[in-house]
Amino acid sequence: MSRNILCIVEFDKYPKHVVARATWLAKSHNCNLHLLVSDPVTDHLGDSYVYLLESQDFAEGIRASQGEAIAEMITFVEEAGVRVEVDRSGERHVADLVRREADARQPTYVIKGTHYHTPSERASLGSVDWDLIRDLDYPLWFVKPVDWKDPSVIVAAVDPVHANDKPAHLDMRIIERACTIADNSKSTLLVVHTYQTLDEIGSQATWAVKPRRLPVEELNEKIRTEHDQAMKLLAEMCRLPEGTVHMLPGRPEEILPAFADKEGASLVVMGALARSKFKQRIVGSTAARALDHFNCDVLVAHAKPKP
C-alpha cells in the first residue's frame, strides 16, 4: 500500500500555507498527496430553500474562483515532484468527513489549517479542530499561517509521569514523530516537559493546615525530583543527546507556547488521549487549550485509551 498524506483544504484557513506544508512533508517523506477540498458554504448557498438567482450566481462565482485556486495548487504540487489527486466535498460535518476519508486512506499524516477559536468555541468544544483532536486516530498536523524556518527547531512535548491517564507509549510515539521530522528537515530536536508546582496547582495548597502549615517548598522539591527522574529515564530509553531535554515548571498551555517562541520552533509535537465529549469537557486537553497560543505548527499524536 502506497504511503499518502491527506491534506484538508479549507478556503478560510490559509489554503496556500496548508498545501505548501503538505507538499513539503509529502516530498520529504516520499508520500503521495491527496487534497480534500472541503467547502460546505457554497453548497449551502446553492441549496437555499428560498431560491434567489443572486445567491445562485454568487455561489457559482465563488466556485469558479475556487476552481482556479485549486488548479494553481495542483500545479504547485506537481512542480514539486509530488503525485497528487483531488476530491471536493460540500459535506457540512467536516470532522466526520475527515475521519471517514482518513479511515479509508490510512494516511501518514492529516494536514489541516487552523485559526483562532472564539471563547464560545473553546467553552462548547464545538470546533472541528477540537473534535479531531479528541478522537482522530491519525497524526493530525495543524498548520499556522507562518513560514517554515530552515533550519528549524522541532519541539516534542512529553509527560513522562503519565499524568491525566496518558499511557507510557505515547511519549515514545511523540519523540519518534519529532525525530523523524527533525531528521528529514535537518532541524534541531528539543524535548520539553512541564510540571505544575503546588503554587500552580492552586492557592489551597498554601493554606494553613492545623496544627502546622503545609511544607510547600519541601513538597515542591519532591515534585521536581519525581519529574526529573522520570525525564532522565525517558531520555535514556530514547537515547536523547545531552542538552536536548528541558524541564520547566508551570502550566503547559502557558509554558509550551512561550518555550516554542523562545527557541524559534516551527513545530511542536504533542500528545492527545481519546475521550468522550463529556469527559473532555471535564478534564480538558492540553493540545486543545494550547493550540491557539502557538505561533507555529502543532502536530497531535493520539493514543487510544485502554479498553
Secondary structure, DSSP 8 states (H G I E B T S, - for coil): ---EEEEEE-TTS-HHHHHHHHHHHHHHTT-EEEEEEE-HHHHHHHT-SS--HHHHHHHHHHHHHHHHHHHHHHHHHHHTT--EEEEEE--S-HHHHHHHHHHHH--SEEEEE-----HHHHHHT-SHHHHHHHH-SS-EEEE-SS---SS-EEEEE--TT-GGG--HHHHHHHHHHHHHHHHHTT-EEEEEEEE--HHHH-GGGGSEETTEE--HHHHHHHHHHHHHHHHHHHHHHHT--TT-EEEEES-HHHHHHHHHHHHTEEEEEEEEE---HHHHHHH--HHHHHHTT-SSEEEEEEE----
